[in-house]
């Protein structure tokens, strides 16, 4: 119970502060500026981000009128029970013989992006502690993250273990997503592009929730 409260308070603090908030907000704003396609449509898998070719396996921007919704979506409620951050030793970006620590809270970024995406789909995100068996309980823990720079650009992937549970189901998934940023060379931008990768993960999670 205490951990859930701390996470909610942390999320609110993170949203309100800078400069970390500024990078997260820039990633959020830029993703909203992308052309609208269904999340799983190949047209959304390529974009121009800051003049660079951005290749992903899910769209960054899923338009409201093109989201995959079931008839009861407006009645759906989701409770974020627990979102565990990636372990610190895995938050590394490799560039040649150098490696950099990405000093960001992956779980907070995921929380922010998933909440935005679910609410845009008409799904209610329940605040506070909720133990109702009819509310879909979400748990996610980040498993792995790989990010490296080579002669062609930035190549990153991330994965997490997702559990969705209510009175009718108890399902587990491994959510994976990847990005390639062709021509990327500025290591100072790694947090920004990592946030976009986490946005992709949030979109994939929202797709799974919408399917039930």
N, C-alpha and C positions, 0 to 999 in steps of 0.2 A: 504493500500500500504506500509506504513511504517513498519507495523508488519511483512509483508512478507519479506521485506528486512532484518529486524533485525533477523528473523529466519534463513535466508540463511547465513548471516554473522556468526551467532551463531554456525551453523552447521560446517562451515569451521573452526572456532576457536576450537570447540570441537574436531574435527578430528586431529587438529594439536597439542593439548596439552596433558600433562600427569599429574597425573597418570590415570585419568578417561579414557583417550583415550586408554591407555594400556589395561585396562580391556575390553573395547569395542572391541578393535582389537583382543584380545585373543579369545573372544567369536566368532567373525567373522571368524577368522582363523580356529578355532576348528570345527565350523559348516561346513566349506568347506572340512574338512578332513573326514567327515562322508561318509559311502557308499552311492552311488547314487541310488535313487529310485524316482518314481513319488511322488509328495507331498502327494497324498491321498492314497498311498499304505501302507498297514499295516506293510510291511517289514521295513518301515522307522520309525515306531512308537517306536521302542526300539533301544537304542544305549548304548555304554559304554563311559561314560564321566568321565575322571579322575579316572577310576577304579570303578565307580558307575553305577548302572543300571539306565538309563534315559528313562522314559516313557512319550510319548507325544501323541497328537492327530493329528499331521501333521509332515512330515519329516523335519529335519533341513536342509538337502541338497537335492535340486531338480536338478538332472543332466540336462545339457543343451539339450541333445538328448532325454530326457524323459519328458520334460515339456509339458504341455497341451497348444498347440499353435493353433490359427486359421490361415487360409491362409493369412489374411491381417495384421498379427501381426507386420511385419516390418514397416508398415505404421502408426501404432498407436503412438500417442503422449499423454503424461500425464503431467499435470501441478499440482504441489503440491500447492494448493491455501492456505490451512491453516491446520496445525497440532498442536492441543492444547495438552499441557502436562497434565498428571494426577495431580489432586490437591494434594498439599503437605501433607495434613492430611491423605491421603490414601496410601502414600508411606511407608507402615509399614510392618515389618516382625516380626512375633510372635514366640517366643521360650519359651515354658512353661509360666512362669509368667512375662517374660521379653519381651519388644518390642523394635525394632530397626528402626530408620529412614533410608530409603534407599536414600542417597543423590545423585541421578542420574536424568538426564533429559530424561524421557521416550520418549518424542517427537523427540528428536535429534537422539536417537538410532533407533527409528522407521524409521525416514527419511533416515538414512544411510543404513539400511538393505533393505528397500523397493526399494530405488534407485538401489542398487546393483542387487536385484532380477529382477526388471523390465528390466534393461539393459541387463542382462544375457538372458532374454527371447526375445531380439530383439525389445523391446518397448522403444521408445525415451522419456526420462524425460526432459521436457522443463525447462530451467533455467530462472530465472527472472519472471517478471509479464507477463502473457499472457491471454488475454480476448477473444481469438478466439473461436467462438461457436463450431468449429470442433475439438478442443483439449479437451480431457477428463479432467475435473477439479475434483480434489480430495480434500475433506475435511475430517479430522478425529479428533475426540476428545475422549480421554480416559475416560471411564465411571467408571470402578471399577478395583480393584486389591486386591487379597487376597493371603497371603503367610504365611505359618506356618510350624513349625518343631514339629514333634512328634516322638514317639519311632521308627517308621519305616523309617523316612526320611523327606525330604522337599516336600511340596505339595502347588502348586501355580496355580492361574488362573488369567486371565486378560481379559478385554473386552473393546471395543471401538465402537463408532458410526461412520460409514463410509458413506459418500455421494459421489456418482459419477454422474457427470452431463456434458452433452454436448447438441448440438442442437437436438439430436435424443432421449435423455433419461434423466431422473432425478430419480435416484434410491438411496434408503437408505438401509443400512444393519447394523446389530449388529454383529461384528466380535468377536468371543470368542475363547480362546485356553487355554490349561492347561498343566501342567507338574508334574511329580512325580519323585523325585530323591531319590532312595532307598539307605539308609545308610548314607545320608548326615548328617553332624554334625557340620561343621565348619561355623559359622555365618559370618566369614570374606569373605566367597565365595559367599555371597548372591547377590552382584551386578553382578557377572559373570553369575550366573544362571538366574537372572532376565533378563539380556540381551538376553540369549538364548530363554526365553519365548517371549520376544518382537520380536525376529527373527521369531518365529513361527507365530506370528500375522502378520508380514510383508509377510510371505509366503502365508498365507491364503488370504490376501488382493490381492497379485499378482495373485493368482488363480482366484479370482473374476474378476479382470481386464482382464485377458487373455480370459475369457469366453465370453466377448463382442466383 
